[in-house]
Amino acid sequence: MAKQKKRRLDDLLTAWLEYTKNTESPTPYHLWSCISTLACTMERRVYLEWGHTKIYPNMYITLIGPSGGRKGEPISIARDFLNHVRVNIVSQSIIREALIRRMKQVATTYPTHDRTLESQSAMAVISSELAVFLGENNIKLLADLTDWYDSQPKWVYETKGSGTDEIIGVCFNMLGAMAPDWIPLVIPHGAIGGGFTSRIVFVVEHKKGKTITNPNLHGVDRELEAAIKHDLELIKMLSGPMRFEPKALKLYEDWYAEEDRKTDMGMPAIRDPRFSGYVSRRATHIKKIAMVVSVARSSSLVITENDLLRAKGLMETVEVNMSDVFGKVGRTIYTAQTQEVMDIIRGRGQIKRSELMRIMYRDVDDSMMRGIEATLTAMKVITSTPLTEGRLDYTFKWVGN
C-alpha cells in the first residue's frame, strides 16, 4: 500500500490568510471563506457523534456588505480551490426542482474508516450573488435548505406527477455574498430569526479591508497555493468520527453551562431578539467550527482545547457585527432609512446634519430625520453637538460599537 502524503502546512487557516493578504477584501471574508472551503471538502466523511445524533461540519456562511465591499474575490478564491478537489458545486441560478434532481444525481459512495461503504449526496452552492440563488421570498427553497442543514441520512421529495425522489446522505454547504439591501426581498419578515436564518453565520463588514493600488506588484504566491491544494487533497481523504480530547470536552461543557445560564438570565450572546434562534444553535455552530479548526491543523480528527478556544474566538468575533445584517428589516415605518443614516455616520465618524440631509433627501425629510436622530441618540450610538448658538445645524458623532 502506498504511503500517504504528509501534511505540509502547520495551519491551513493561517496559510490561507497569508495567501490572500494582497487583496482589498476584509480579512473576515477570507477567513470564513476558508472555513467554508474546509467544510465543503470534508463533506459527510467526517462527523462528531453527539448523543443520538451525528454532527457534520457543513455550514451556511453568508458574507454581508455594501456594493464595492469586495465580497466577490474571497468567494472566487474558495471556488477555485473547491474545483481543484472536485467538490460538486451547483449553479447559482437554478430552480428548486432542478436542484433536488441534481442532489440526487451526485450521489456517490466512499470507504469509511472501518472499510465499509457509505453513500452521500454532497453539494455546495458557492455564489457571489446569493440573492439570485435564493430567489425572492422562495419559502419552499428556504424550507429545503433548513432541512438539509442537519444532513439527514435520507430526505424524500414527493411530486404530484413524477413520483418520489430520495436523497441519500444529505450534505449541503452554502457560501454566498449579499448586500444588506437584498435581505428584505430574499427572506420574508416572518422568517427572520426562524429556522433558516438561525443556521447561517453572517459575516458582516461595512467597507472594504484596505486599498491595493496594484496587486500585480506582489503577485500570487504559487508555492503557498500548491501547499493549500495539497492539504485540501489530504483533507478530502479523511474519514471517520471526530472526538474531543478530555480537556476540550470539559471546556465545552463549562462553556455550554455558562452560556445557558446567561441566556436564562436575559443576557444572551446577541441581544437582538431576531437572533434568538441563532443563539439557541450556537452550541452546534461552535462544534462545527471546532471540527474545521481541527482539520486545518491536523489529520488526527481530535478537537483539542486550543481548537475549541480558537473556534470560540472565531464565533464571538463574527458575532460582534452580526445583528447589523437585519438593520433594514423591521416593523417601524423607517427602519431602512434609520439603518442607512446609522451606516453613514458610522462610516464617516462624524458628519454635519446639513450634509447628511443632502445625502439622504430623496428618502428622508426633515421630520423623519428628527425621528431617526432621536432613535439613534436613545440607542446611545451617536451624540449631537450644535454648530451655532441658534442650533440651526449639528455635528453628529458616532460613539457606538
N, C-alpha and C positions, 0 to 999 in steps of 0.2 A: 504494500500500500504506500502510495506516495506521501511523503511528509508534507503536512500543511504549512503554507507560508506563515511567517510570523508577523505580528502587528508591527508597524513602523512608527506610528505616532503615539506619543505618551498620552495625548488627549485630543480627540478629534474636534471637540468644540473650540478649543483654543486655536488649533491649527486653522479651522475654518475662518475665524475672525482675523487671523493673520493673512490668510489668502484673500479676504475681501476688504482689507483695510484701505485700499486705494480706490474707494468708491464714495459717492456722496450720500449713500443711504445711511440712515441711523443704525448704529450698532445693534440695537434690539431686533430690528428687522432681519439682519443677517443671522443673529443668534437663534431666533425662533424658526427661521427657515432651515437652519442646520438641524435643529431638534426635530422638525417635521421630516426632513430627509432621512434621518436615522430611524424614526418611527415607521416611515414607509418601507425602508429597506428591511427592517426586522419582520415586517408583515405579521402573520399569525404564528410564526415558528417559535417565537419566544413569548412566554406568559408567566404570570405570577399567580400561584394558587392562593386564593383568599376565601377561606370558609367553603361555602358550597359553590363558589364561582371561580372563574379564571379571568384575570385582568390582562388584557392585551395592550401593547404600547401605542395603538393607533390613536391619533389626535386630530382635532379640528382646530386649526390655527388660522386666524384672520388678521392681516396687517391693516390697520386703520390709519388714515392720514389724509391731508388735503391733496388736491391735484398739484403735482410738482413736488410731492414729498418723497420721491424716489422709492416708491414701493415695488416697482416692477423688476429692478435688477436683482434683488435677493431671490425673487421667485424664479427668474430666468436661470440663475446660477443653480438653484436647487433642482430645477427641471433637467438641466444638462447632466448633473450627477446621477439623477434617478434614471435617466435614459441609459446611462452607462451600465447600471446594474440591472437593467431590463425590468423595472417596475412598470406595471400596467397603468398608464395614465389616460384618463378619459378626456374627451374633447370638452372644452369649457362651454360649448354651446350644444346641448343635447336634450331631447325631450325625455320625460320621466320613463316612458315605456322602453325607449331605446337604451337608456341607462340600465334598467333592470335586465334587459336581454344581454347587454354587454357584460354585466356582472356574472350572469350565468355562464356565458361563453368563455370567460377567462379562468374557469375552474381548473385547478391543477392538483397533483398530489406531490408530496415531498416526504423524504425519510425523516423520521423523528430521532431523538437522541437514543431511543431504545430499539431503533431499526424497524419500527413499524411504519406503515404508510398512512398519512393523514391527507385530507382534502381541504383546500381553501379556495375561496374566490376573493382574491386580493386586488384592490384597485385604489387609485388615488386621483383626486382632482387637484391639479396644480394650475391656478388661474390668477392672472394679474387683474382680471376683471370679474371678480366673483359674482357680482350682481347679474352678469349675463348667464352664468351657470344656474344660479338660484332662481332667477326669474322674478316677476312681480307678484308678490303675495301668493306664491305657489305652495299652498298649505300641504298638499299631498306629498310633494317632494321633501318639504321640511320634516314631515312626519316620517318618511322613509329614512332620511338621514339620522333622525333621532333614534330610530330602531337600530340602524346599522352601527351606531357608535359602540354599542355593547357587544358587538362581534358574536352574535348568536351562532350556534352550531348549524342551525337551519332556519332560513327565512322563506316564507311562502307568499307568493303573489298570485291571486286568483283573478282571472279576467272573465269578461262576460262571454266572449266567443272563442277564445284561444286556449282555454283550459287553465292549467296551473303551472307556474314557474317556481321551481325550488332552487334557492341559492344555498349551497353547502359551504360552511366555514366562512361566514361573512368577515371581511376585513376591509374597512374603508377608511382612508385618510383624506384630509382636506387641508390644503394650504392655499390661501387666496388673499386678495387685497381688494380694498373697497374704500372709497371716500365716504365720510360720515353722512353726506347728503343722501346717499342711496339707502341708508338703513331704514327710514320710514317706508320706502317703496318696496323693499325686499322682504322685510319682516313685519307682519301686521302688528299693530299696537298691542293687541291681546296676547300675542305670542312672546312679547318682550319679557324676559325673566323666566320663561317657561322651559320646557324640556330641551328644545333645540339650543337656545342661547346659553343655557347652563352648561352645555357640553363644549362650548367654544372658549379658547384662550384668545382674547382680543389684545393685540399688541398695538397700543395707541401712541403715536408720535404726532407732534404738532408742526414740525418743519423738518427739512432735510438735515442730515447729520453734519455735513461740512461741505466746503467748496473745493472741488478738484478742477483746476482750470485745464489740465491736460493729462488724462490718465495714462497716455502713452509714454510719458516721461519715465514712469516706473515699470510699466508693462505688467504682464501676468506671470506669477511665479509658477512655471510649468512643473518644476520639480515637486513643489508642495501639492500642486493639483494632482500629480500622479500618485503621491503618497495618500491623499484623501481617497482617490479612486481605489487604490489597493486595499485600504482598510474597509471601505464600503463593500468591496467584494467579499472580504472575510466575514463581515457582519451579516451579509446576505446568506452565509452558510451556517450561521448559528442556529441551534435548535434545542429546545428543552425548557424546563422550568427554571425560573429565576428565584432566588431566595434572599432574604435579609440575613446578614450576619447578626449575631445576638445583640451587639451594642446598637446597631442600627435599628433593630426591631424595638428595643427598649426606648430609643429616642423617638421613634414614630409613635409608640403607644402614649408616651408622655405628651408629645405634641398634640395628638388627637384629643386626649382628655382635656388639655388646656384650651384648645380651640372650641371644643364643645361647651366648656364652662363659660367662655367669653360670649359665645353666641346666645346661650341661655340667659345671660345677664344683659342682653341687649347691646353687646359690643362685638358684632361680627367683623370679620376681616375687611369687608366692604360694606359700608353703612347704607348705601343706596339700596332701597328695598327691591329694585328691579334685578338685583343680583342675589337675592335670597336663594334662588335655585342653584346658582353657581357656587355660593358659599357652602351649600349642603353637599356639593360634589367636590369640594377642594381636596378631600382625602383621596378620592380617586385620581384627581389631577396630579397630586404630588407623587403618588405611586407610579403613574405613567412617566412623569418627568424623571423620577429616580431611575427607572429602568433604562431610559435613554442615556442618562448621565453615566450609568454603569457601563453600557456597551461602548460609549465614547472613550472610556478609559481602558477597558479590558474586555477580554472574551470569557471571563470567568463565570459570568451570569450570577454574580453576587453583588448585592447592594450593600455598600459599606456605610459606616457612619458619615464619612466625608461626602459620599454620594448623596445621602439624604439631606445633609446640611446644604449642599450646593443646590439641590432641587428646591429646597425651601427658599433659598435666597433668590433663585430664578423666578419662582412663583410670586413671592412677595414684591419683587421689583416690578414685574409686569403689572401687578395689580394696582400700583400707585396711580396710573393713568386710566385704568380700565373703565371706570364709571363714566369717563368722558365719551365713550362710544355711543351712548344713548342721549347725548346732550341735546340733540334736535328732535327727540321723541318725547312727547309728554302731552298732558291734558290741558295745560294752560294755553291761552289763545296766542301767545307769542313766545312759545318755547324755543323755536328755531332761531328767532331773532335774538333772544337772550343769549343763546349759546354762541352765536356769531359775534355779538358785541364782546362777550367774555373772551373769545378767542383772539379778537383784535387787540384788546387791552393787554392780555397776557403776552401776546407776541411782541408788542411794542414796549412793554414795561410800563410806559406811561404815555398818555395822549390827551390833547385838548378835546373838550366836549364838542367844540365847533368843528374840529377836523373829523371827529367821529361821525357827526351828523352829515358831513359832506360825503363820507364814505357810504353811509347807511341810508341816505334819504329815500332811496327807492323802496325800501322795505320798512323803515321806521320813521314815524313822525315825531314831533316834539313831545306830545303827550305820552306816546308809547315809550320813548326814551326815558322819560321821568320814571315810569313804572319799572323799567329794566334797571335803571340806576338804583332805585330803592331796593329791588330784589338783590342785586349784587352787593350792595352795601350791607344789607341784612345778613347776607351769607358771609360777610367779612372777607371777601376776596378782593375788594377794591376800596380805596379811600378817595375822597374828592377834596380838592383844595381850590378855593376861589382865586381867580387871577386878578380880579379887580374888586374894589370896595363894593360896587353895586352888584356883585355876584352874577354878572352877565355871562361869564364863561368860567369853566372849571378845568382843572387838570385831574384826570383820573389816573390813579397809580395802582398797579397790580400788586397785591400783598398776599394772595392765596398761594396754594401749592401748585 
